[in-house]
């Protein structure tokens, strides 16, 4: 049986791992979005973070 302290420790570890994965994948996502934007929108402020497929 898992105690509440062990469970909360596991939850904290999984949250930290998920945040780490998101931070690791973010530059690759940004690179793909930047590569697919038209040249006029590359320097747009604020930048568009989502890919729009037409």
mmCIF file as Biopython writes it, N, C-alpha, C and O atoms, coordinates in Angstrom:
data_model
#
loop_
_atom_site.group_PDB
_atom_site.id
_atom_site.type_symbol
_atom_site.label_atom_id
_atom_site.label_alt_id
_atom_site.label_comp_id
_atom_site.label_asym_id
_atom_site.label_entity_id
_atom_site.label_seq_id
_atom_site.pdbx_PDB_ins_code
_atom_site.Cartn_x
_atom_site.Cartn_y
_atom_site.Cartn_z
_atom_site.occupancy
_atom_site.B_iso_or_equiv
_atom_site.auth_seq_id
_atom_site.auth_asym_id
_atom_site.pdbx_PDB_model_num
ATOM 1   N N  . UNK A ? 1  ? 0.847  -1.179 0.000   1.0 0.0 1  A 1 
ATOM 2   C CA . UNK A ? 1  ? 0.000  0.000  0.000   1.0 0.0 1  A 1 
ATOM 3   C C  . UNK A ? 1  ? 0.895  1.247  0.000   1.0 0.0 1  A 1 
ATOM 4   O O  . UNK A ? 1  ? 1.872  1.321  0.746   1.0 0.0 1  A 1 
ATOM 5   N N  . UNK A ? 2  ? 0.558  2.193  -0.822  1.0 0.0 2  A 1 
ATOM 6   C CA . UNK A ? 2  ? 1.350  3.413  -0.940  1.0 0.0 2  A 1 
ATOM 7   C C  . UNK A ? 2  ? 0.843  4.433  0.073   1.0 0.0 2  A 1 
ATOM 8   O O  . UNK A ? 2  ? -0.351 4.722  0.143   1.0 0.0 2  A 1 
ATOM 9   N N  . UNK A ? 3  ? 1.773  4.970  0.853   1.0 0.0 3  A 1 
ATOM 10  C CA . UNK A ? 3  ? 1.382  5.987  1.824   1.0 0.0 3  A 1 
ATOM 11  C C  . UNK A ? 3  ? 1.180  7.320  1.119   1.0 0.0 3  A 1 
ATOM 12  O O  . UNK A ? 3  ? 1.596  7.500  -0.026  1.0 0.0 3  A 1 
ATOM 13  N N  . UNK A ? 4  ? 0.547  8.237  1.805   1.0 0.0 4  A 1 
ATOM 14  C CA . UNK A ? 4  ? 0.253  9.533  1.189   1.0 0.0 4  A 1 
ATOM 15  C C  . UNK A ? 4  ? 1.535  10.319 0.910   1.0 0.0 4  A 1 
ATOM 16  O O  . UNK A ? 4  ? 1.583  11.101 -0.040  1.0 0.0 4  A 1 
ATOM 17  N N  . UNK A ? 5  ? 2.577  10.120 1.729   1.0 0.0 5  A 1 
ATOM 18  C CA . UNK A ? 5  ? 3.844  10.818 1.487   1.0 0.0 5  A 1 
ATOM 19  C C  . UNK A ? 5  ? 4.517  10.288 0.227   1.0 0.0 5  A 1 
ATOM 20  O O  . UNK A ? 5  ? 5.043  11.067 -0.567  1.0 0.0 5  A 1 
ATOM 21  N N  . UNK A ? 6  ? 4.505  8.967  0.035   1.0 0.0 6  A 1 
ATOM 22  C CA . UNK A ? 6  ? 5.079  8.383  -1.175  1.0 0.0 6  A 1 
ATOM 23  C C  . UNK A ? 6  ? 4.289  8.797  -2.406  1.0 0.0 6  A 1 
ATOM 24  O O  . UNK A ? 6  ? 4.868  9.066  -3.459  1.0 0.0 6  A 1 
ATOM 25  N N  . UNK A ? 7  ? 2.968  8.849  -2.275  1.0 0.0 7  A 1 
ATOM 26  C CA . UNK A ? 7  ? 2.133  9.244  -3.388  1.0 0.0 7  A 1 
ATOM 27  C C  . UNK A ? 7  ? 2.385  10.696 -3.781  1.0 0.0 7  A 1 
ATOM 28  O O  . UNK A ? 7  ? 2.491  11.010 -4.967  1.0 0.0 7  A 1 
ATOM 29  N N  . UNK A ? 8  ? 2.481  11.579 -2.793  1.0 0.0 8  A 1 
ATOM 30  C CA . UNK A ? 8  ? 2.730  12.986 -3.108  1.0 0.0 8  A 1 
ATOM 31  C C  . UNK A ? 8  ? 4.126  13.176 -3.693  1.0 0.0 8  A 1 
ATOM 32  O O  . UNK A ? 8  ? 4.322  14.048 -4.539  1.0 0.0 8  A 1 
ATOM 33  N N  . UNK A ? 9  ? 5.093  12.380 -3.261  1.0 0.0 9  A 1 
ATOM 34  C CA . UNK A ? 9  ? 6.433  12.444 -3.832  1.0 0.0 9  A 1 
ATOM 35  C C  . UNK A ? 9  ? 6.412  12.000 -5.288  1.0 0.0 9  A 1 
ATOM 36  O O  . UNK A ? 9  ? 7.040  12.631 -6.138  1.0 0.0 9  A 1 
ATOM 37  N N  . UNK A ? 10 ? 5.700  10.926 -5.581  1.0 0.0 10 A 1 
ATOM 38  C CA . UNK A ? 10 ? 5.597  10.446 -6.963  1.0 0.0 10 A 1 
ATOM 39  C C  . UNK A ? 10 ? 4.898  11.473 -7.851  1.0 0.0 10 A 1 
ATOM 40  O O  . UNK A ? 10 ? 5.313  11.695 -8.989  1.0 0.0 10 A 1 
ATOM 41  N N  . UNK A ? 11 ? 3.851  12.091 -7.340  1.0 0.0 11 A 1 
ATOM 42  C CA . UNK A ? 11 ? 3.138  13.102 -8.114  1.0 0.0 11 A 1 
ATOM 43  C C  . UNK A ? 11 ? 4.054  14.283 -8.414  1.0 0.0 11 A 1 
ATOM 44  O O  . UNK A ? 11 ? 4.060  14.783 -9.539  1.0 0.0 11 A 1 
ATOM 45  N N  . UNK A ? 12 ? 4.821  14.734 -7.438  1.0 0.0 12 A 1 
ATOM 46  C CA . UNK A ? 12 ? 5.757  15.847 -7.647  1.0 0.0 12 A 1 
ATOM 47  C C  . UNK A ? 12 ? 6.822  15.484 -8.680  1.0 0.0 12 A 1 
ATOM 48  O O  . UNK A ? 12 ? 7.174  16.306 -9.526  1.0 0.0 12 A 1 
ATOM 49  N N  . UNK A ? 13 ? 7.329  14.263 -8.612  1.0 0.0 13 A 1 
ATOM 50  C CA . UNK A ? 13 ? 8.341  13.821 -9.574  1.0 0.0 13 A 1 
ATOM 51  C C  . UNK A ? 13 ? 7.762  13.803 -10.985 1.0 0.0 13 A 1 
ATOM 52  O O  . UNK A ? 13 ? 8.415  14.252 -11.928 1.0 0.0 13 A 1 
ATOM 53  N N  . UNK A ? 14 ? 6.530  13.283 -11.140 1.0 0.0 14 A 1 
ATOM 54  C CA . UNK A ? 14 ? 5.913  13.229 -12.462 1.0 0.0 14 A 1 
ATOM 55  C C  . UNK A ? 14 ? 5.631  14.631 -13.007 1.0 0.0 14 A 1 
ATOM 56  O O  . UNK A ? 14 ? 5.796  14.877 -14.202 1.0 0.0 14 A 1 
ATOM 57  N N  . UNK A ? 15 ? 5.208  15.543 -12.140 1.0 0.0 15 A 1 
ATOM 58  C CA . UNK A ? 15 ? 4.972  16.920 -12.585 1.0 0.0 15 A 1 
ATOM 59  C C  . UNK A ? 15 ? 6.273  17.552 -13.051 1.0 0.0 15 A 1 
ATOM 60  O O  . UNK A ? 15 ? 6.298  18.220 -14.084 1.0 0.0 15 A 1 
ATOM 61  N N  . UNK A ? 16 ? 7.355  17.352 -12.306 1.0 0.0 16 A 1 
ATOM 62  C CA . UNK A ? 16 ? 8.654  17.890 -12.716 1.0 0.0 16 A 1 
ATOM 63  C C  . UNK A ? 16 ? 9.128  17.270 -14.030 1.0 0.0 16 A 1 
ATOM 64  O O  . UNK A ? 16 ? 9.698  17.966 -14.870 1.0 0.0 16 A 1 
ATOM 65  N N  . UNK A ? 17 ? 8.900  15.984 -14.214 1.0 0.0 17 A 1 
ATOM 66  C CA . UNK A ? 17 ? 9.280  15.330 -15.465 1.0 0.0 17 A 1 
ATOM 67  C C  . UNK A ? 17 ? 8.469  15.866 -16.643 1.0 0.0 17 A 1 
ATOM 68  O O  . UNK A ? 17 ? 9.018  16.071 -17.726 1.0 0.0 17 A 1 
ATOM 69  N N  . UNK A ? 18 ? 7.188  16.092 -16.448 1.0 0.0 18 A 1 
ATOM 70  C CA . UNK A ? 18 ? 6.351  16.623 -17.522 1.0 0.0 18 A 1 
ATOM 71  C C  . UNK A ? 18 ? 6.793  18.031 -17.891 1.0 0.0 18 A 1 
ATOM 72  O O  . UNK A ? 18 ? 6.868  18.365 -19.074 1.0 0.0 18 A 1 
ATOM 73  N N  . UNK A ? 19 ? 7.087  18.863 -16.892 1.0 0.0 19 A 1 
ATOM 74  C CA . UNK A ? 19 ? 7.574  20.218 -17.164 1.0 0.0 19 A 1 
ATOM 75  C C  . UNK A ? 19 ? 8.907  20.163 -17.911 1.0 0.0 19 A 1 
ATOM 76  O O  . UNK A ? 19 ? 9.130  20.943 -18.837 1.0 0.0 19 A 1 
ATOM 77  N N  . UNK A ? 20 ? 9.787  19.254 -17.519 1.0 0.0 20 A 1 
ATOM 78  C CA . UNK A ? 20 ? 11.065 19.104 -18.201 1.0 0.0 20 A 1 
ATOM 79  C C  . UNK A ? 20 ? 10.913 18.676 -19.648 1.0 0.0 20 A 1 
ATOM 80  O O  . UNK A ? 20 ? 11.638 19.154 -20.520 1.0 0.0 20 A 1 
ATOM 81  N N  . UNK A ? 21 ? 9.979  17.782 -19.905 1.0 0.0 21 A 1 
ATOM 82  C CA . UNK A ? 21 ? 9.737  17.331 -21.276 1.0 0.0 21 A 1 
ATOM 83  C C  . UNK A ? 21 ? 9.190  18.481 -22.126 1.0 0.0 21 A 1 
ATOM 84  O O  . UNK A ? 21 ? 9.605  18.664 -23.270 1.0 0.0 21 A 1 
ATOM 85  N N  . UNK A ? 22 ? 8.271  19.243 -21.569 1.0 0.0 22 A 1 
ATOM 86  C CA . UNK A ? 22 ? 7.709  20.380 -22.301 1.0 0.0 22 A 1 
ATOM 87  C C  . UNK A ? 22 ? 8.797  21.399 -22.614 1.0 0.0 22 A 1 
ATOM 88  O O  . UNK A ? 22 ? 8.857  21.918 -23.729 1.0 0.0 22 A 1 
ATOM 89  N N  . UNK A ? 23 ? 9.655  21.691 -21.643 1.0 0.0 23 A 1 
ATOM 90  C CA . UNK A ? 23 ? 10.744 22.637 -21.873 1.0 0.0 23 A 1 
ATOM 91  C C  . UNK A ? 23 ? 11.760 22.099 -22.879 1.0 0.0 23 A 1 
ATOM 92  O O  . UNK A ? 23 ? 12.394 22.881 -23.587 1.0 0.0 23 A 1 
ATOM 93  N N  . UNK A ? 24 ? 11.921 20.803 -22.951 1.0 0.0 24 A 1 
ATOM 94  C CA . UNK A ? 24 ? 12.858 20.221 -23.906 1.0 0.0 24 A 1 
ATOM 95  C C  . UNK A ? 24 ? 12.303 20.211 -25.330 1.0 0.0 24 A 1 
ATOM 96  O O  . UNK A ? 24 ? 13.059 20.349 -26.292 1.0 0.0 24 A 1 
ATOM 97  N N  . UNK A ? 25 ? 10.999 20.051 -25.466 1.0 0.0 25 A 1 
ATOM 98  C CA . UNK A ? 25 ? 10.380 19.986 -26.782 1.0 0.0 25 A 1 
ATOM 99  C C  . UNK A ? 25 ? 10.082 21.376 -27.343 1.0 0.0 25 A 1 
ATOM 100 O O  . UNK A ? 25 ? 10.005 21.536 -28.561 1.0 0.0 25 A 1 
ATOM 101 N N  . UNK A ? 26 ? 9.913  22.374 -26.494 1.0 0.0 26 A 1 
ATOM 102 C CA . UNK A ? 26 ? 9.522  23.716 -26.931 1.0 0.0 26 A 1 
ATOM 103 C C  . UNK A ? 26 ? 10.437 24.314 -28.003 1.0 0.0 26 A 1 
ATOM 104 O O  . UNK A ? 26 ? 9.913  24.882 -28.961 1.0 0.0 26 A 1 
ATOM 105 N N  . UNK A ? 27 ? 11.776 24.224 -27.906 1.0 0.0 27 A 1 
ATOM 106 C CA . UNK A ? 27 ? 12.603 24.801 -28.973 1.0 0.0 27 A 1 
ATOM 107 C C  . UNK A ? 27 ? 12.391 24.137 -30.335 1.0 0.0 27 A 1 
ATOM 108 O O  . UNK A ? 27 ? 12.447 24.813 -31.362 1.0 0.0 27 A 1 
ATOM 109 N N  . UNK A ? 28 ? 12.152 22.846 -30.357 1.0 0.0 28 A 1 
ATOM 110 C CA . UNK A ? 28 ? 11.911 22.156 -31.618 1.0 0.0 28 A 1 
ATOM 111 C C  . UNK A ? 28 ? 10.569 22.587 -32.218 1.0 0.0 28 A 1 
ATOM 112 O O  . UNK A ? 28 ? 10.458 22.774 -33.430 1.0 0.0 28 A 1 
ATOM 113 N N  . UNK A ? 29 ? 9.569  22.742 -31.377 1.0 0.0 29 A 1 
ATOM 114 C CA . UNK A ? 29 ? 8.273  23.222 -31.843 1.0 0.0 29 A 1 
ATOM 115 C C  . UNK A ? 29 ? 8.409  24.636 -32.402 1.0 0.0 29 A 1 
ATOM 116 O O  . UNK A ? 29 ? 7.874  24.940 -33.469 1.0 0.0 29 A 1 
ATOM 117 N N  . UNK A ? 30 ? 9.127  25.501 -31.678 1.0 0.0 30 A 1 
ATOM 118 C CA . UNK A ? 30 ? 9.340  26.878 -32.133 1.0 0.0 30 A 1 
ATOM 119 C C  . UNK A ? 30 ? 10.073 26.897 -33.482 1.0 0.0 30 A 1 
ATOM 120 O O  . UNK A ? 30 ? 9.766  27.717 -34.347 1.0 0.0 30 A 1 
ATOM 121 N N  . UNK A ? 31 ? 11.028 26.001 -33.652 1.0 0.0 31 A 1 
ATOM 122 C CA . UNK A ? 31 ? 11.783 25.927 -34.900 1.0 0.0 31 A 1 
ATOM 123 C C  . UNK A ? 31 ? 10.868 25.509 -36.054 1.0 0.0 31 A 1 
ATOM 124 O O  . UNK A ? 31 ? 10.967 26.065 -37.147 1.0 0.0 31 A 1 
ATOM 125 N N  . UNK A ? 32 ? 9.995  24.553 -35.828 1.0 0.0 32 A 1 
ATOM 126 C CA . UNK A ? 32 ? 9.083  24.107 -36.872 1.0 0.0 32 A 1 
ATOM 127 C C  . UNK A ? 32 ? 8.091  25.212 -37.222 1.0 0.0 32 A 1 
ATOM 128 O O  . UNK A ? 32 ? 7.819  25.446 -38.399 1.0 0.0 32 A 1 
ATOM 129 N N  . UNK A ? 33 ? 7.549  25.890 -36.216 1.0 0.0 33 A 1 
ATOM 130 C CA . UNK A ? 33 ? 6.614  26.981 -36.464 1.0 0.0 33 A 1 
ATOM 131 C C  . UNK A ? 33 ? 7.315  28.103 -37.224 1.0 0.0 33 A 1 
ATOM 132 O O  . UNK A ? 33 ? 6.751  28.650 -38.171 1.0 0.0 33 A 1 
ATOM 133 N N  . UNK A ? 34 ? 8.533  28.455 -36.824 1.0 0.0 34 A 1 
ATOM 134 C CA . UNK A ? 34 ? 9.275  29.510 -37.509 1.0 0.0 34 A 1 
ATOM 135 C C  . UNK A ? 34 ? 9.622  29.157 -38.935 1.0 0.0 34 A 1 
ATOM 136 O O  . UNK A ? 34 ? 9.669  30.032 -39.800 1.0 0.0 34 A 1 
ATOM 137 N N  . UNK A ? 35 ? 9.866  27.888 -39.190 1.0 0.0 35 A 1 
ATOM 138 C CA . UNK A ? 35 ? 10.224 27.461 -40.541 1.0 0.0 35 A 1 
ATOM 139 C C  . UNK A ? 35 ? 9.022  27.448 -41.472 1.0 0.0 35 A 1 
ATOM 140 O O  . UNK A ? 35 ? 9.185  27.557 -42.687 1.0 0.0 35 A 1 
ATOM 141 N N  . UNK A ? 36 ? 7.831  27.318 -40.932 1.0 0.0 36 A 1 
ATOM 142 C CA . UNK A ? 36 ? 6.649  27.233 -41.780 1.0 0.0 36 A 1 
ATOM 143 C C  . UNK A ? 36 ? 5.908  28.556 -41.928 1.0 0.0 36 A 1 
ATOM 144 O O  . UNK A ? 36 ? 4.961  28.639 -42.711 1.0 0.0 36 A 1 
ATOM 145 N N  . UNK A ? 37 ? 6.311  29.592 -41.198 1.0 0.0 37 A 1 
ATOM 146 C CA . UNK A ? 37 ? 5.663  30.895 -41.327 1.0 0.0 37 A 1 
ATOM 147 C C  . UNK A ? 37 ? 6.088  31.590 -42.611 1.0 0.0 37 A 1 
ATOM 148 O O  . UNK A ? 37 ? 7.225  31.433 -43.058 1.0 0.0 37 A 1 
ATOM 149 N N  . UNK A ? 38 ? 5.193  32.349 -43.199 1.0 0.0 38 A 1 
ATOM 150 C CA . UNK A ? 38 ? 5.590  33.172 -44.345 1.0 0.0 38 A 1 
ATOM 151 C C  . UNK A ? 38 ? 6.611  34.220 -43.905 1.0 0.0 38 A 1 
ATOM 152 O O  . UNK A ? 38 ? 6.647  34.596 -42.733 1.0 0.0 38 A 1 
ATOM 153 N N  . UNK A ? 39 ? 7.428  34.685 -44.825 1.0 0.0 39 A 1 
ATOM 154 C CA . UNK A ? 39 ? 8.516  35.591 -44.455 1.0 0.0 39 A 1 
ATOM 155 C C  . UNK A ? 39 ? 8.026  36.886 -43.829 1.0 0.0 39 A 1 
ATOM 156 O O  . UNK A ? 39 ? 8.747  37.482 -43.029 1.0 0.0 39 A 1 
ATOM 157 N N  . UNK A ? 40 ? 6.832  37.338 -44.165 1.0 0.0 40 A 1 
ATOM 158 C CA . UNK A ? 40 ? 6.309  38.564 -43.584 1.0 0.0 40 A 1 
ATOM 159 C C  . UNK A ? 40 ? 5.884  38.428 -42.136 1.0 0.0 40 A 1 
ATOM 160 O O  . UNK A ? 40 ? 5.784  39.424 -41.420 1.0 0.0 40 A 1 
ATOM 161 N N  . UNK A ? 41 ? 5.635  37.211 -41.702 1.0 0.0 41 A 1 
ATOM 162 C CA . UNK A ? 41 ? 5.153  36.999 -40.334 1.0 0.0 41 A 1 
ATOM 163 C C  . UNK A ? 41 ? 6.239  36.533 -39.375 1.0 0.0 41 A 1 
ATOM 164 O O  . UNK A ? 41 ? 5.955  36.321 -38.196 1.0 0.0 41 A 1 
ATOM 165 N N  . UNK A ? 42 ? 7.431  36.371 -39.825 1.0 0.0 42 A 1 
ATOM 166 C CA . UNK A ? 42 ? 8.499  35.879 -38.955 1.0 0.0 42 A 1 
ATOM 167 C C  . UNK A ? 42 ? 8.791  36.857 -37.827 1.0 0.0 42 A 1 
ATOM 168 O O  . UNK A ? 42 ? 9.016  36.450 -36.687 1.0 0.0 42 A 1 
ATOM 169 N N  . UNK A ? 43 ? 8.786  38.161 -38.150 1.0 0.0 43 A 1 
ATOM 170 C CA . UNK A ? 43 ? 9.127  39.173 -37.154 1.0 0.0 43 A 1 
ATOM 171 C C  . UNK A ? 43 ? 7.891  39.854 -36.576 1.0 0.0 43 A 1 
ATOM 172 O O  . UNK A ? 43 ? 7.997  40.944 -36.014 1.0 0.0 43 A 1 
ATOM 173 N N  . UNK A ? 44 ? 6.738  39.238 -36.703 1.0 0.0 44 A 1 
ATOM 174 C CA . UNK A ? 44 ? 5.493  39.791 -36.188 1.0 0.0 44 A 1 
ATOM 175 C C  . UNK A ? 44 ? 5.509  39.824 -34.663 1.0 0.0 44 A 1 
ATOM 176 O O  . UNK A ? 44 ? 5.983  38.890 -34.016 1.0 0.0 44 A 1 
ATOM 177 N N  . UNK A ? 45 ? 4.981  40.918 -34.094 1.0 0.0 45 A 1 
ATOM 178 C CA . UNK A ? 45 ? 4.881  41.031 -32.641 1.0 0.0 45 A 1 
ATOM 179 C C  . UNK A ? 45 ? 3.417  41.172 -32.295 1.0 0.0 45 A 1 
ATOM 180 O O  . UNK A ? 45 ? 2.780  42.086 -32.819 1.0 0.0 45 A 1 
ATOM 181 N N  . UNK A ? 46 ? 2.846  40.353 -31.467 1.0 0.0 46 A 1 
ATOM 182 C CA . UNK A ? 46 ? 3.378  39.161 -30.820 1.0 0.0 46 A 1 
ATOM 183 C C  . UNK A ? 46 ? 3.466  38.012 -31.820 1.0 0.0 46 A 1 
ATOM 184 O O  . UNK A ? 46 ? 2.688  37.952 -32.772 1.0 0.0 46 A 1 
ATOM 185 N N  . UNK A ? 47 ? 4.400  37.113 -31.608 1.0 0.0 47 A 1 
ATOM 186 C CA . UNK A ? 47 ? 4.567  36.001 -32.556 1.0 0.0 47 A 1 
ATOM 187 C C  . UNK A ? 47 ? 3.395  35.025 -32.476 1.0 0.0 47 A 1 
ATOM 188 O O  . UNK A ? 47 ? 2.782  34.853 -31.423 1.0 0.0 47 A 1 
ATOM 189 N N  . UNK A ? 48 ? 3.103  34.401 -33.594 1.0 0.0 48 A 1 
ATOM 190 C CA . UNK A ? 48 ? 2.059  33.392 -33.615 1.0 0.0 48 A 1 
ATOM 191 C C  . UNK A ? 48 ? 2.685  32.065 -33.201 1.0 0.0 48 A 1 
ATOM 192 O O  . UNK A ? 48 ? 3.661  31.620 -33.806 1.0 0.0 48 A 1 
ATOM 193 N N  . UNK A ? 49 ? 2.133  31.440 -32.182 1.0 0.0 49 A 1 
ATOM 194 C CA . UNK A ? 49 ? 2.736  30.228 -31.632 1.0 0.0 49 A 1 
ATOM 195 C C  . UNK A ? 49 ? 2.095  28.946 -32.156 1.0 0.0 49 A 1 
ATOM 196 O O  . UNK A ? 49 ? 2.643  27.858 -31.976 1.0 0.0 49 A 1 
ATOM 197 N N  . UNK A ? 50 ? 0.954  29.068 -32.794 1.0 0.0 50 A 1 
ATOM 198 C CA . UNK A ? 50 ? 0.268  27.875 -33.276 1.0 0.0 50 A 1 
ATOM 199 C C  . UNK A ? 50 ? 0.387  27.769 -34.786 1.0 0.0 50 A 1 
ATOM 200 O O  . UNK A ? 50 ? 0.337  28.770 -35.501 1.0 0.0 50 A 1 
ATOM 201 N N  . UNK A ? 51 ? 0.545  26.548 -35.256 1.0 0.0 51 A 1 
ATOM 202 C CA . UNK A ? 51 ? 0.559  26.314 -36.695 1.0 0.0 51 A 1 
ATOM 203 C C  . UNK A ? 51 ? -0.853 26.421 -37.229 1.0 0.0 51 A 1 
ATOM 204 O O  . UNK A ? 51 ? -1.783 25.862 -36.648 1.0 0.0 51 A 1 
ATOM 205 N N  . UNK A ? 52 ? -1.021 27.127 -38.320 1.0 0.0 52 A 1 
ATOM 206 C CA . UNK A ? 52 ? -2.331 27.244 -38.963 1.0 0.0 52 A 1 
ATOM 207 C C  . UNK A ? 52 ? -2.227 26.581 -40.310 1.0 0.0 52 A 1 
ATOM 208 O O  . UNK A ? 52 ? -1.495 27.043 -41.185 1.0 0.0 52 A 1 
ATOM 209 N N  . UNK A ? 53 ? -2.958 25.498 -40.479 1.0 0.0 53 A 1 
ATOM 210 C CA . UNK A ? 53 ? -2.946 24.750 -41.726 1.0 0.0 53 A 1 
ATOM 211 C C  . UNK A ? 53 ? -4.178 25.144 -42.521 1.0 0.0 53 A 1 
ATOM 212 O O  . UNK A ? 53 ? -5.309 24.991 -42.060 1.0 0.0 53 A 1 
ATOM 213 N N  . UNK A ? 54 ? -3.940 25.652 -43.723 1.0 0.0 54 A 1 
ATOM 214 C CA . UNK A ? 54 ? -5.047 26.109 -44.563 1.0 0.0 54 A 1 
ATOM 215 C C  . UNK A ? 54 ? -5.304 25.083 -45.648 1.0 0.0 54 A 1 
ATOM 216 O O  . UNK A ? 54 ? -6.198 25.267 -46.473 1.0 0.0 54 A 1 
#
